[in-house]
Amino acid sequence: MQTCTTPFGDLELERYPLTGNPTLQAFDTADTYLLQALSEQPASDLPVLIINDHFGTLACAIAKSNPDHKPHSWNDSELARRALQANLENNQLAPDAVVFIDSQEAPQGPYRQVLIRVPKSLALMEDQLARLHAHLTADATVISGAMVKHLPHAAGDLLAAHIGPYQASLAVKKARLLSATADVSLAPKQTTLTTRYALPGSDVELVNLPGIFSREKLDNGTRALLDTLPTAQGTQLIIDLGCGNGALGIRAAQLNPEAQLLFVDESYAAVASARLNFTSAFPGRTAEFLVSDGLTDVTPASAGLVLCNPPFHQQQAVGDEMAKRLFAQSREALNDEGSLMVVGNRHLGYHVKLRTNFEKVEQLSANPKFVVLKASN
């Protein structure tokens, strides 16, 4: 637990999932800079909207300062939602002190004050700003913030195009803010942010909603794993873990027409994309779709096969902690004869990490960059 000092009081915060890396915090200077800017504005009787709050720092601070007007938190991440819930509890705030709105829902305006953490995906930010415009009051202020090294110039262009004129702040402790004033007469250009491309080996066209992984083209890791997918899985449950647009699960479903399918991701947009794609590919077939923290909500020993192209980052933090959690969760979800198929960059050494949870680890394929492994007991 770490103490974050804000203009609205001190907070006790932790990351979710918990990390063993003592250098990683649940907040940064961009969070406190955004809160400082908000504290300098006149109080409003409307709720504050917070977008892309990483670990609930912004929402907890605002909820603590004004419990009569619950802030709204709009986010694509289930991990962020769970972080928010954990940090509300850490600060003795009610579980419903913040209204959480997932990315596939519309914000519940009107809003006069909006705080945005600039996301890694500019397509996600553009989608959020385009949908936000209609929910702003005539005098609304939208303040976006990020660490300078993670703030692309295009973020300001998006604010100007979808919200109104903006000003960039001075950098403070390597963070910068972009403050935009709403122009309600602005008619933002309508752009198509959904992308499409073919699923290799099939006639399926994959739809990709804004913000999901590999939305412009199929990534090479997933492509390598696609080439090794098994047949003859019978009626067993196959889980596409970290499903993204559902490419792995959909191809597995084609190869195993009797199998049950479960698509899991922490991104609401990813699961929505997978649902669209599976429904299009198999009009008369059912599957399950779950927004979750990996396999924490899956019945133990229920699956025969887990397919995974693990993420190697959470927000801007890069490492293998997420992958190792997914490996451990997969072992719990698999039945005694089940197996995990995973792809990763060769240098990540997943064959060693998998042996922490599995007795047998075999290499199914490899190329100069990626290796596909099968783990079982």
SULCOR-V412547 format. One record per backbone hydrogen bond with DSSP energy under -0.5 kcal/mol. CO is the residue of the C=O (numbers start at 1). NH is the residue of the N-H. E is the energy in kcal/mol with one decimal. If there is no record, write none. Layout:
CO|NH|E, CO|NH|E
//
This chain:
2|13|-3.1, 3|5|-0.5, 4|6|-0.6, 4|11|-2.4, 6|9|-1.8, 9|6|-0.9, 11|4|-2.9, 11|13|-0.6, 13|2|-2.8, 20|22|-0.8, 21|24|-1.6, 28|31|-0.7, 28|32|-1.5, 29|33|-2.6, 30|34|-2.2, 31|35|-2.1, 32|36|-2.1, 33|37|-2.2, 34|38|-2.1, 35|39|-2.3, 36|40|-0.9, 37|40|-0.5, 38|41|-1.8, 48|50|-0.5, 48|72|-3.0, 49|115|-2.8, 50|74|-3.2, 51|117|-2.6, 52|54|-0.5, 56|60|-2.7, 57|61|-2.0, 58|62|-2.1, 59|63|-2.7, 60|64|-2.2, 61|65|-1.4, 62|66|-1.8, 66|69|-1.6, 71|99|-2.5, 72|50|-3.2, 72|74|-0.6, 73|75|-0.5, 73|101|-3.3, 74|52|-2.2, 75|103|-1.3, 76|78|-0.5, 76|268|-2.2, 77|81|-1.5, 78|82|-2.4, 79|83|-2.3, 80|84|-2.4, 81|85|-2.2, 82|86|-2.3, 83|87|-2.5, 84|88|-2.2, 85|89|-1.8, 86|90|-2.1, 87|91|-1.0, 88|93|-3.0, 89|92|-1.8, 94|97|-2.1, 97|71|-0.5, 98|100|-0.7, 99|73|-3.1, 101|75|-2.1, 102|105|-2.2, 107|109|-0.8, 111|137|-2.3, 112|141|-2.4, 113|49|-2.3, 114|143|-3.0, 115|51|-2.7, 116|118|-0.7, 116|145|-2.7, 120|122|-0.7, 121|125|-1.8, 122|126|-2.7, 123|127|-2.2, 124|128|-2.5, 125|129|-2.7, 126|130|-2.5, 127|131|-2.0, 128|132|-1.9, 129|133|-1.7, 132|135|-2.8, 133|136|-1.4, 135|110|-0.6, 135|111|-2.2, 137|140|-1.5, 140|182|-2.6, 141|114|-2.1, 141|143|-0.5, 142|144|-0.6, 142|180|-3.3, 143|116|-2.6, 144|178|-2.9, 145|118|-2.1, 146|176|-2.4, 147|150|-2.2, 148|151|-1.6, 150|152|-0.8, 152|155|-1.5, 153|156|-1.1, 153|157|-1.1, 154|158|-2.2, 155|159|-1.9, 156|160|-2.4, 157|161|-2.0, 158|162|-2.2, 159|163|-2.8, 159|164|-2.0, 163|183|-2.7, 165|181|-2.2, 167|179|-2.8, 172|175|-1.4, 174|148|-2.8, 175|172|-2.7, 176|146|-1.7, 177|169|-2.8, 178|144|-2.9, 178|180|-0.6, 179|167|-2.2, 180|142|-2.8, 182|184|-0.6, 183|186|-1.9, 186|188|-0.7, 189|191|-0.6, 191|193|-0.8, 195|208|-2.6, 197|206|-3.3, 198|200|-0.6, 199|202|-1.5, 204|199|-2.8, 204|206|-0.6, 206|197|-1.5, 208|195|-2.1, 209|212|-1.6, 212|215|-0.7, 219|223|-2.0, 220|224|-2.0, 221|225|-2.0, 222|226|-2.5, 223|227|-1.2, 225|228|-1.6, 226|229|-1.1, 233|236|-1.7, 236|238|-0.5, 236|260|-2.1, 237|304|-2.4, 237|305|-1.6, 238|240|-0.5, 238|262|-2.2, 239|241|-0.9, 239|307|-3.1, 240|242|-0.5, 240|243|-0.6, 240|264|-2.6, 241|309|-0.7, 243|246|-2.7, 244|274|-0.5, 246|250|-2.6, 247|251|-2.1, 248|252|-2.4, 249|253|-2.2, 250|254|-1.8, 251|255|-1.9, 252|256|-1.3, 255|232|-0.5, 256|259|-1.6, 260|238|-2.8, 261|288|-2.5, 262|240|-2.9, 262|264|-0.5, 263|290|-3.0, 264|242|-1.8, 264|243|-2.7, 265|292|-1.7, 266|78|-3.1, 266|268|-0.5, 267|271|-2.1, 268|272|-2.1, 269|273|-2.2, 270|274|-2.7, 271|275|-2.4, 272|276|-2.2, 273|277|-2.5, 274|278|-2.8, 275|279|-2.4, 276|280|-1.7, 277|281|-2.2, 278|282|-2.7, 282|285|-1.7, 288|263|-2.5, 290|265|-1.8, 290|292|-0.7, 292|294|-1.4, 293|296|-1.8, 295|298|-1.7, 299|302|-1.1, 303|335|-2.9, 304|339|-1.4, 305|239|-2.8, 306|341|-3.1, 307|241|-2.6, 308|310|-0.5, 308|343|-1.5, 312|319|-2.2, 314|317|-2.1, 317|314|-2.3, 320|324|-2.3, 321|325|-2.0, 322|326|-2.1, 323|327|-2.1, 324|328|-2.0, 325|329|-2.6, 326|330|-2.2, 327|331|-1.9, 328|332|-1.5, 329|333|-1.8, 330|334|-1.8, 332|301|-2.5, 333|302|-1.3, 333|303|-2.6, 335|338|-1.6, 338|377|-0.5, 339|306|-2.1, 340|342|-0.5, 340|375|-3.0, 341|308|-2.2, 342|373|-3.0, 344|371|-2.2, 345|348|-1.8, 346|349|-1.3, 349|352|-1.1, 349|353|-1.5, 350|354|-2.7, 351|355|-0.7, 353|356|-1.2, 354|357|-1.6, 354|358|-1.9, 360|376|-2.4, 362|364|-0.5, 362|374|-2.8, 365|372|-2.7, 369|346|-2.6, 370|367|-2.7, 371|344|-1.7, 371|373|-0.5, 372|364|-3.1, 372|365|-1.2, 373|342|-2.5, 374|362|-2.6, 375|340|-2.7, 376|360|-3.1
//
